[in-house]
Amino acid sequence: MTEPALTAELIADHGLTPEEYQRIEAILGRAPTYTELGIFSVMW
């Protein structure tokens, strides 16, 4: 199964701001997967 590209629109659809997404990248030390993005969006 192919994961969708993490676009600004998809990140916003998950209720995250660009700044929050940057914090997620800093925490992980890399870009999150689609699944991880969903988990962070629920926790945030």
PDB file of N, CA, C and O in Angstrom:
ATOM      1  N   MET A   1       0.833  -1.178   0.000  1.00  0.00           N
ATOM      2  CA  MET A   1       0.000   0.000   0.000  1.00  0.00           C
ATOM      3  C   MET A   1       0.881   1.244   0.000  1.00  0.00           C
ATOM      4  O   MET A   1       1.809   1.356   0.800  1.00  0.00           O
ATOM      5  N   THR A   2       0.592   2.155  -0.878  1.00  0.00           N
ATOM      6  CA  THR A   2       1.367   3.383  -0.983  1.00  0.00           C
ATOM      7  C   THR A   2       0.764   4.452  -0.085  1.00  0.00           C
ATOM      8  O   THR A   2      -0.439   4.708  -0.120  1.00  0.00           O
ATOM      9  N   GLU A   3       1.614   5.070   0.715  1.00  0.00           N
ATOM     10  CA  GLU A   3       1.145   6.141   1.588  1.00  0.00           C
ATOM     11  C   GLU A   3       1.036   7.438   0.798  1.00  0.00           C
ATOM     12  O   GLU A   3       1.826   7.670  -0.117  1.00  0.00           O
ATOM     13  N   PRO A   4       0.064   8.291   1.141  1.00  0.00           N
ATOM     14  CA  PRO A   4      -0.059   9.570   0.437  1.00  0.00           C
ATOM     15  C   PRO A   4       1.107  10.493   0.769  1.00  0.00           C
ATOM     16  O   PRO A   4       1.724  10.382   1.828  1.00  0.00           O
ATOM     17  N   ALA A   5       1.397  11.405  -0.156  1.00  0.00           N
ATOM     18  CA  ALA A   5       2.444  12.396   0.081  1.00  0.00           C
ATOM     19  C   ALA A   5       1.985  13.351   1.175  1.00  0.00           C
ATOM     20  O   ALA A   5       0.812  13.720   1.236  1.00  0.00           O
ATOM     21  N   LEU A   6       2.912  13.746   2.034  1.00  0.00           N
ATOM     22  CA  LEU A   6       2.575  14.659   3.124  1.00  0.00           C
ATOM     23  C   LEU A   6       2.667  16.093   2.618  1.00  0.00           C
ATOM     24  O   LEU A   6       3.714  16.733   2.705  1.00  0.00           O
ATOM     25  N   THR A   7       1.575  16.574   2.099  1.00  0.00           N
ATOM     26  CA  THR A   7       1.495  17.935   1.577  1.00  0.00           C
ATOM     27  C   THR A   7       1.030  18.882   2.678  1.00  0.00           C
ATOM     28  O   THR A   7       0.546  18.450   3.724  1.00  0.00           O
ATOM     29  N   ALA A   8       1.185  20.174   2.429  1.00  0.00           N
ATOM     30  CA  ALA A   8       0.709  21.178   3.390  1.00  0.00           C
ATOM     31  C   ALA A   8      -0.792  21.025   3.615  1.00  0.00           C
ATOM     32  O   ALA A   8      -1.276  21.211   4.731  1.00  0.00           O
ATOM     33  N   GLU A   9      -1.523  20.687   2.565  1.00  0.00           N
ATOM     34  CA  GLU A   9      -2.973  20.506   2.683  1.00  0.00           C
ATOM     35  C   GLU A   9      -3.304  19.311   3.581  1.00  0.00           C
ATOM     36  O   GLU A   9      -4.196  19.395   4.425  1.00  0.00           O
ATOM     37  N   LEU A  10      -2.592  18.214   3.403  1.00  0.00           N
ATOM     38  CA  LEU A  10      -2.842  17.024   4.218  1.00  0.00           C
ATOM     39  C   LEU A  10      -2.495  17.281   5.683  1.00  0.00           C
ATOM     40  O   LEU A  10      -3.210  16.846   6.585  1.00  0.00           O
ATOM     41  N   ILE A  11      -1.406  17.981   5.906  1.00  0.00           N
ATOM     42  CA  ILE A  11      -1.000  18.322   7.274  1.00  0.00           C
ATOM     43  C   ILE A  11      -2.072  19.189   7.931  1.00  0.00           C
ATOM     44  O   ILE A  11      -2.432  18.968   9.088  1.00  0.00           O
ATOM     45  N   ALA A  12      -2.581  20.176   7.192  1.00  0.00           N
ATOM     46  CA  ALA A  12      -3.649  21.043   7.711  1.00  0.00           C
ATOM     47  C   ALA A  12      -4.932  20.253   7.939  1.00  0.00           C
ATOM     48  O   ALA A  12      -5.652  20.505   8.905  1.00  0.00           O
ATOM     49  N   ASP A  13      -5.223  19.297   7.055  1.00  0.00           N
ATOM     50  CA  ASP A  13      -6.412  18.454   7.228  1.00  0.00           C
ATOM     51  C   ASP A  13      -6.347  17.653   8.526  1.00  0.00           C
ATOM     52  O   ASP A  13      -7.378  17.288   9.090  1.00  0.00           O
ATOM     53  N   HIS A  14      -5.135  17.385   8.992  1.00  0.00           N
ATOM     54  CA  HIS A  14      -4.943  16.674  10.258  1.00  0.00           C
ATOM     55  C   HIS A  14      -4.976  17.634  11.447  1.00  0.00           C
ATOM     56  O   HIS A  14      -4.790  17.220  12.592  1.00  0.00           O
ATOM     57  N   GLY A  15      -5.211  18.915  11.171  1.00  0.00           N
ATOM     58  CA  GLY A  15      -5.328  19.898  12.244  1.00  0.00           C
ATOM     59  C   GLY A  15      -4.008  20.404  12.781  1.00  0.00           C
ATOM     60  O   GLY A  15      -3.957  20.967  13.874  1.00  0.00           O
ATOM     61  N   LEU A  16      -2.929  20.208  12.018  1.00  0.00           N
ATOM     62  CA  LEU A  16      -1.606  20.640  12.460  1.00  0.00           C
ATOM     63  C   LEU A  16      -1.184  21.904  11.718  1.00  0.00           C
ATOM     64  O   LEU A  16      -1.485  22.070  10.536  1.00  0.00           O
ATOM     65  N   THR A  17      -0.490  22.784  12.417  1.00  0.00           N
ATOM     66  CA  THR A  17       0.069  23.973  11.787  1.00  0.00           C
ATOM     67  C   THR A  17       1.439  23.616  11.207  1.00  0.00           C
ATOM     68  O   THR A  17       2.016  22.590  11.567  1.00  0.00           O
ATOM     69  N   PRO A  18       1.961  24.457  10.310  1.00  0.00           N
ATOM     70  CA  PRO A  18       3.316  24.199   9.796  1.00  0.00           C
ATOM     71  C   PRO A  18       4.358  24.145  10.917  1.00  0.00           C
ATOM     72  O   PRO A  18       5.306  23.362  10.847  1.00  0.00           O
ATOM     73  N   GLU A  19       4.185  24.970  11.939  1.00  0.00           N
ATOM     74  CA  GLU A  19       5.130  24.979  13.062  1.00  0.00           C
ATOM     75  C   GLU A  19       5.064  23.668  13.842  1.00  0.00           C
ATOM     76  O   GLU A  19       6.094  23.133  14.253  1.00  0.00           O
ATOM     77  N   GLU A  20       3.860  23.158  14.042  1.00  0.00           N
ATOM     78  CA  GLU A  20       3.714  21.883  14.748  1.00  0.00           C
ATOM     79  C   GLU A  20       4.334  20.753  13.935  1.00  0.00           C
ATOM     80  O   GLU A  20       4.968  19.859  14.495  1.00  0.00           O
ATOM     81  N   TYR A  21       4.155  20.792  12.618  1.00  0.00           N
ATOM     82  CA  TYR A  21       4.761  19.771  11.760  1.00  0.00           C
ATOM     83  C   TYR A  21       6.288  19.828  11.868  1.00  0.00           C
ATOM     84  O   TYR A  21       6.945  18.788  11.914  1.00  0.00           O
ATOM     85  N   GLN A  22       6.850  21.027  11.907  1.00  0.00           N
ATOM     86  CA  GLN A  22       8.301  21.166  12.053  1.00  0.00           C
ATOM     87  C   GLN A  22       8.772  20.591  13.386  1.00  0.00           C
ATOM     88  O   GLN A  22       9.842  19.988  13.458  1.00  0.00           O
ATOM     89  N   ARG A  23       7.978  20.774  14.439  1.00  0.00           N
ATOM     90  CA  ARG A  23       8.327  20.188  15.743  1.00  0.00           C
ATOM     91  C   ARG A  23       8.310  18.667  15.678  1.00  0.00           C
ATOM     92  O   ARG A  23       9.162  18.008  16.272  1.00  0.00           O
ATOM     93  N   ILE A  24       7.345  18.112  14.961  1.00  0.00           N
ATOM     94  CA  ILE A  24       7.276  16.658  14.802  1.00  0.00           C
ATOM     95  C   ILE A  24       8.530  16.161  14.095  1.00  0.00           C
ATOM     96  O   ILE A  24       9.122  15.163  14.505  1.00  0.00           O
ATOM     97  N   GLU A  25       8.936  16.852  13.035  1.00  0.00           N
ATOM     98  CA  GLU A  25      10.166  16.471  12.329  1.00  0.00           C
ATOM     99  C   GLU A  25      11.374  16.550  13.256  1.00  0.00           C
ATOM    100  O   GLU A  25      12.247  15.684  13.208  1.00  0.00           O
ATOM    101  N   ALA A  26      11.431  17.575  14.095  1.00  0.00           N
ATOM    102  CA  ALA A  26      12.554  17.721  15.023  1.00  0.00           C
ATOM    103  C   ALA A  26      12.558  16.597  16.058  1.00  0.00           C
ATOM    104  O   ALA A  26      13.615  16.066  16.397  1.00  0.00           O
ATOM    105  N   ILE A  27      11.391  16.241  16.551  1.00  0.00           N
ATOM    106  CA  ILE A  27      11.286  15.162  17.538  1.00  0.00           C
ATOM    107  C   ILE A  27      11.751  13.838  16.943  1.00  0.00           C
ATOM    108  O   ILE A  27      12.506  13.097  17.572  1.00  0.00           O
ATOM    109  N   LEU A  28      11.292  13.546  15.721  1.00  0.00           N
ATOM    110  CA  LEU A  28      11.628  12.270  15.084  1.00  0.00           C
ATOM    111  C   LEU A  28      13.012  12.275  14.443  1.00  0.00           C
ATOM    112  O   LEU A  28      13.621  11.218  14.273  1.00  0.00           O
ATOM    113  N   GLY A  29      13.510  13.454  14.089  1.00  0.00           N
ATOM    114  CA  GLY A  29      14.776  13.543  13.368  1.00  0.00           C
ATOM    115  C   GLY A  29      14.619  13.204  11.898  1.00  0.00           C
ATOM    116  O   GLY A  29      15.600  12.940  11.202  1.00  0.00           O
ATOM    117  N   ARG A  30      13.374  13.212  11.430  1.00  0.00           N
ATOM    118  CA  ARG A  30      13.049  12.901  10.032  1.00  0.00           C
ATOM    119  C   ARG A  30      11.590  13.261   9.803  1.00  0.00           C
ATOM    120  O   ARG A  30      10.873  13.617  10.738  1.00  0.00           O
ATOM    121  N   ALA A  31      11.162  13.168   8.568  1.00  0.00           N
ATOM    122  CA  ALA A  31       9.752  13.398   8.259  1.00  0.00           C
ATOM    123  C   ALA A  31       8.931  12.213   8.767  1.00  0.00           C
ATOM    124  O   ALA A  31       9.369  11.067   8.660  1.00  0.00           O
ATOM    125  N   PRO A  32       7.753  12.476   9.314  1.00  0.00           N
ATOM    126  CA  PRO A  32       6.921  11.376   9.800  1.00  0.00           C
ATOM    127  C   PRO A  32       6.282  10.603   8.654  1.00  0.00           C
ATOM    128  O   PRO A  32       6.127  11.124   7.549  1.00  0.00           O
ATOM    129  N   THR A  33       5.918   9.375   8.926  1.00  0.00           N
ATOM    130  CA  THR A  33       5.122   8.614   7.963  1.00  0.00           C
ATOM    131  C   THR A  33       3.682   9.100   8.067  1.00  0.00           C
ATOM    132  O   THR A  33       3.344   9.855   8.978  1.00  0.00           O
ATOM    133  N   TYR A  34       2.842   8.675   7.147  1.00  0.00           N
ATOM    134  CA  TYR A  34       1.425   9.048   7.173  1.00  0.00           C
ATOM    135  C   TYR A  34       0.780   8.575   8.473  1.00  0.00           C
ATOM    136  O   TYR A  34      -0.006   9.303   9.078  1.00  0.00           O
ATOM    137  N   THR A  35       1.106   7.374   8.897  1.00  0.00           N
ATOM    138  CA  THR A  35       0.560   6.830  10.143  1.00  0.00           C
ATOM    139  C   THR A  35       1.023   7.647  11.342  1.00  0.00           C
ATOM    140  O   THR A  35       0.221   7.975  12.216  1.00  0.00           O
ATOM    141  N   GLU A  36       2.300   7.974  11.387  1.00  0.00           N
ATOM    142  CA  GLU A  36       2.827   8.778  12.493  1.00  0.00           C
ATOM    143  C   GLU A  36       2.177  10.162  12.524  1.00  0.00           C
ATOM    144  O   GLU A  36       1.900  10.696  13.598  1.00  0.00           O
ATOM    145  N   LEU A  37       1.936  10.740  11.347  1.00  0.00           N
ATOM    146  CA  LEU A  37       1.272  12.039  11.283  1.00  0.00           C
ATOM    147  C   LEU A  37      -0.100  11.957  11.941  1.00  0.00           C
ATOM    148  O   LEU A  37      -0.487  12.847  12.699  1.00  0.00           O
ATOM    149  N   GLY A  38      -0.828  10.895  11.650  1.00  0.00           N
ATOM    150  CA  GLY A  38      -2.138  10.704  12.258  1.00  0.00           C
ATOM    151  C   GLY A  38      -2.061  10.555  13.762  1.00  0.00           C
ATOM    152  O   GLY A  38      -2.893  11.104  14.485  1.00  0.00           O
ATOM    153  N   ILE A  39      -1.075   9.820  14.240  1.00  0.00           N
ATOM    154  CA  ILE A  39      -0.911   9.623  15.681  1.00  0.00           C
ATOM    155  C   ILE A  39      -0.586  10.947  16.363  1.00  0.00           C
ATOM    156  O   ILE A  39      -1.180  11.280  17.388  1.00  0.00           O
ATOM    157  N   PHE A  40       0.350  11.699  15.801  1.00  0.00           N
ATOM    158  CA  PHE A  40       0.693  12.994  16.385  1.00  0.00           C
ATOM    159  C   PHE A  40      -0.497  13.939  16.368  1.00  0.00           C
ATOM    160  O   PHE A  40      -0.707  14.678  17.329  1.00  0.00           O
ATOM    161  N   SER A  41      -1.277  13.931  15.301  1.00  0.00           N
ATOM    162  CA  SER A  41      -2.407  14.859  15.213  1.00  0.00           C
ATOM    163  C   SER A  41      -3.451  14.561  16.285  1.00  0.00           C
ATOM    164  O   SER A  41      -4.110  15.479  16.774  1.00  0.00           O
ATOM    165  N   VAL A  42      -3.608  13.306  16.654  1.00  0.00           N
ATOM    166  CA  VAL A  42      -4.551  12.947  17.715  1.00  0.00           C
ATOM    167  C   VAL A  42      -3.995  13.352  19.076  1.00  0.00           C
ATOM    168  O   VAL A  42      -4.742  13.791  19.951  1.00  0.00           O
ATOM    169  N   MET A  43      -2.694  13.206  19.251  1.00  0.00           N
ATOM    170  CA  MET A  43      -2.067  13.499  20.537  1.00  0.00           C
ATOM    171  C   MET A  43      -1.909  14.997  20.778  1.00  0.00           C
ATOM    172  O   MET A  43      -1.892  15.437  21.927  1.00  0.00           O
ATOM    173  N   TRP A  44      -1.795  15.783  19.714  1.00  0.00           N
ATOM    174  CA  TRP A  44      -1.480  17.202  19.850  1.00  0.00           C
ATOM    175  C   TRP A  44      -2.650  17.948  20.356  1.00  0.00           C
ATOM    176  O   TRP A  44      -2.576  19.163  20.536  1.00  0.00           O
TER     177      TRP A  44
END
